[in-house]
């Protein structure tokens, strides 16, 4: 290769190297600007607004495919785990006395219905065996018994309240609370469970009554329900306020 060609080749390599470094530096700068903008953006609860917007986009996407006919896979009882894992202890007040428990239903301003566990046990019973999924990455096939939420709504003449967009649930001590979109709350597999493995719920699984909602991750399966309410705006939700997806469906 003659000296002129060598010089031209070296010059080309230098130009391309400089251009590559310039592009790399530009992308690094853009990445830093995006991260800096997100980190310093206005917060919605404890979540930066751009991230909350992305989570809401996911909610609209998954909510759009929600259907009563889209059922979680079920299994024979023989497949159910005997040693059921506890998914969290929030709201499990150690001083709780099961004999004092009542379920309160906020039907409207100044109108609260109070129901005992024996009243709920008188309603038609439904059982389900499904794969309980936790956002921590584990899952278990579990067996639950109770009353379908939609049967409960009909039995206590709550159809007007169920026309709202959301259902809110919280523990008796108010320490844990979730918001559920009404189509998921009234899904045919959603139950108010008072049994696990054909036995009364143990205290660490939410006795005397908990939510089992197979179309959602475990963070929505509120244990020890103390209050149910209805609203057209998303109720407060413990983990959504910490940055998790409000919808939490799968």
C-alpha positions in Angstrom: 0.0 0.0 0.0 1.5 3.4 -1.0 2.0 6.1 1.6 -1.0 8.2 0.3 -3.4 5.3 0.6 -2.1 4.5 4.1 -2.6 8.1 5.2 -6.2 8.0 3.8 -7.0 4.8 5.6 -5.7 6.0 8.9 -7.6 9.3 8.5 -10.8 7.3 7.8 -10.3 5.1 10.9 -9.6 8.2 13.1 -12.8 9.9 11.7 -14.9 6.8 12.4 -13.4 6.3 15.8 -14.2 9.9 16.8 -17.7 9.6 15.3 -18.3 6.4 17.3 -17.2 8.0 20.5 -19.3 11.1 19.8 -22.4 8.9 19.3 -21.6 6.9 22.4 -21.1 10.1 24.5 -24.4 11.4 23.1 -26.3 8.3 24.0 -24.8 8.3 27.5 -25.8 11.9 27.9 -29.3 11.2 26.7 -29.6 8.2 29.1 -28.4 10.4 32.0 -30.9 13.1 31.1 -33.8 10.6 30.9 -32.9 9.0 34.3 -32.3 12.5 35.8 -35.7 13.7 34.5 -37.5 10.7 35.8 -35.8 10.8 39.2 -36.7 14.5 39.6 -40.2 14.3 38.1 -43.3 15.1 40.1 -44.3 12.2 42.2 -47.7 10.5 42.2 -47.7 8.9 45.7 -44.2 7.5 46.0 -43.8 7.0 42.2 -42.4 9.4 39.7 -45.2 10.6 37.3 -43.6 9.1 34.1 -43.4 5.7 35.7 -46.9 5.9 37.1 -48.1 6.8 33.5 -46.4 3.7 32.2 -48.0 1.6 34.9 -51.4 3.0 34.1 -50.8 2.2 30.4 -50.2 -1.4 31.5 -53.5 -1.3 33.5 -55.4 -0.1 30.4 -53.9 -2.8 28.2 -54.5 -5.7 30.6 -57.9 -4.3 31.6 -59.0 -4.2 27.9 -58.6 -8.0 27.6 -60.3 -8.7 30.9 -63.3 -11.0 30.4 -65.7 -13.2 32.5 -64.8 -16.0 30.1 -61.1 -15.7 30.6 -60.5 -18.1 33.5 -57.5 -19.0 35.5 -56.5 -22.6 35.1 -57.9 -24.9 37.7 -56.5 -28.2 39.1 -57.8 -31.3 40.9 -57.8 -31.1 44.7 -55.1 -33.8 44.8 -52.6 -31.2 43.3 -53.2 -28.7 46.1 -50.2 -27.8 48.4 -50.8 -28.9 52.0 -48.2 -26.5 53.5 -49.5 -23.3 52.0 -47.1 -20.4 52.0 -48.1 -17.1 53.7 -47.9 -14.1 51.4 -47.2 -11.3 53.8 -48.4 -10.3 57.3 -49.5 -6.7 56.8 -52.7 -6.1 58.7 -52.4 -9.2 60.7 -52.8 -7.5 64.1 -51.5 -9.9 66.8 -54.2 -8.7 69.2 -57.0 -9.7 66.8 -59.8 -11.8 68.4 -61.7 -13.9 65.7 -64.8 -14.0 67.9 -65.1 -10.2 67.7 -64.8 -10.1 63.9 -67.6 -8.5 61.8 -67.5 -7.6 58.1 -68.6 -4.1 57.4 -70.0 -3.1 54.0 -70.1 0.6 53.3 -73.2 1.0 51.1 -73.2 4.8 51.2 -72.7 7.8 53.4 -73.8 6.8 56.9 -75.1 3.4 55.7 -73.0 0.5 56.8 -74.1 -3.2 56.7 -72.6 -5.4 59.4 -72.3 -9.2 58.7 -71.0 -12.1 60.8 -69.0 -15.1 59.5 -71.9 -17.5 60.1 -74.1 -15.4 57.9 -71.6 -15.7 55.1 -71.2 -19.5 55.6 -75.0 -19.8 55.0 -74.5 -18.6 51.4 -73.9 -21.1 48.5 -70.3 -22.4 48.7 -67.8 -22.4 45.9 -64.4 -24.1 45.9 -61.4 -23.4 43.6 -58.0 -24.9 43.2 -55.6 -22.7 41.2 -52.0 -21.6 40.9 -51.6 -18.7 43.4 -48.9 -16.3 42.0 -46.9 -13.9 44.0 -45.0 -10.9 42.6 -41.9 -12.2 44.5 -41.7 -14.9 41.8 -43.1 -17.9 43.7 -46.4 -19.8 43.0 -48.3 -22.6 44.6 -51.4 -24.6 43.7 -53.8 -23.9 46.5 -57.4 -25.0 47.5 -59.9 -22.5 48.8 -63.6 -22.5 49.7 -66.0 -19.7 50.3 -68.7 -17.7 48.5 -68.4 -16.1 45.1 -68.2 -12.4 45.3 -71.0 -12.0 42.8 -73.2 -14.3 44.8 -72.4 -12.3 47.9 -73.4 -9.1 46.1 -76.7 -10.6 45.1 -77.5 -12.1 48.5 -77.1 -8.7 50.2 -78.7 -6.7 47.5 -75.5 -4.7 46.6 -76.2 -4.6 42.9 -76.4 -0.8 42.9 -73.1 -0.4 44.7 -71.5 -2.9 42.3 -72.2 -0.5 39.4 -69.3 1.6 40.7 -66.0 1.2 38.9 -64.0 -0.1 41.9 -64.2 -2.1 45.1 -62.0 -1.2 48.1 -61.1 -3.7 50.8 -59.1 -3.3 54.0 -58.1 -5.2 57.2 -59.9 -4.4 60.5 -56.9 -2.4 61.7 -56.7 -0.5 58.4 -53.0 -1.4 58.1 -53.5 -3.1 54.7 -55.8 -2.1 51.9 -56.3 -2.8 48.2 -58.4 -1.4 45.3 -59.9 -3.8 42.8 -61.4 -2.9 39.5 -65.1 -4.1 39.5 -64.9 -6.5 36.5 -62.1 -8.4 38.4 -64.0 -8.2 41.7 -67.0 -9.8 40.1 -65.1 -12.3 38.0 -66.7 -15.7 38.4 -63.6 -17.1 40.1 -63.3 -14.4 42.8 -64.4 -15.6 46.2 -64.7 -14.5 49.8 -62.8 -17.5 51.3 -63.3 -18.9 54.8 -61.7 -22.2 54.2 -58.3 -23.5 53.0 -57.8 -27.2 52.2 -61.4 -27.8 53.4 -60.6 -26.5 56.9 -61.4 -23.1 58.5 -58.8 -20.5 57.5 -55.8 -20.3 60.0 -55.1 -16.9 61.5 -52.0 -16.4 59.4 -54.0 -16.9 56.2 -56.5 -14.3 57.1 -59.1 -15.9 59.3 -62.0 -15.6 59.4 -62.4 -14.2 55.8 -60.0 -13.3 53.0 -60.2 -12.4 49.3 -59.2 -15.0 46.7 -59.0 -13.4 43.2 -57.2 -15.8 40.8 -56.9 -13.2 38.0 -54.6 -11.1 40.2 -51.2 -11.5 41.9 -51.0 -12.2 45.6 -50.8 -8.5 46.7 -54.5 -8.1 45.9 -55.6 -11.2 47.8 -56.3 -9.2 51.0 -56.4 -11.3 54.2 -58.8 -10.7 57.1 -61.2 -8.4 55.4 -62.8 -5.9 57.7 -64.3 -3.4 55.4 -65.6 -3.4 51.8 -66.5 -0.2 50.0 -67.4 1.0 46.5 -66.3 4.0 44.4 -65.9 5.4 40.9 -62.3 6.5 41.6 -59.5 4.1 42.4 -59.4 3.5 46.2 -56.1 3.7 48.1 -53.9 0.7 47.5 -51.0 -0.2 49.7 -48.6 -1.5 47.2 -49.6 0.8 44.4 -48.6 3.7 46.7 -45.2 2.0 47.0 -44.7 1.9 43.3 -46.3 -1.4 42.2 -48.8 -1.8 39.4 -52.3 -0.9 40.6 -54.0 -3.4 38.3 -51.7 -6.3 39.3 -53.4 -8.8 36.9 -51.8 -11.6 35.1 
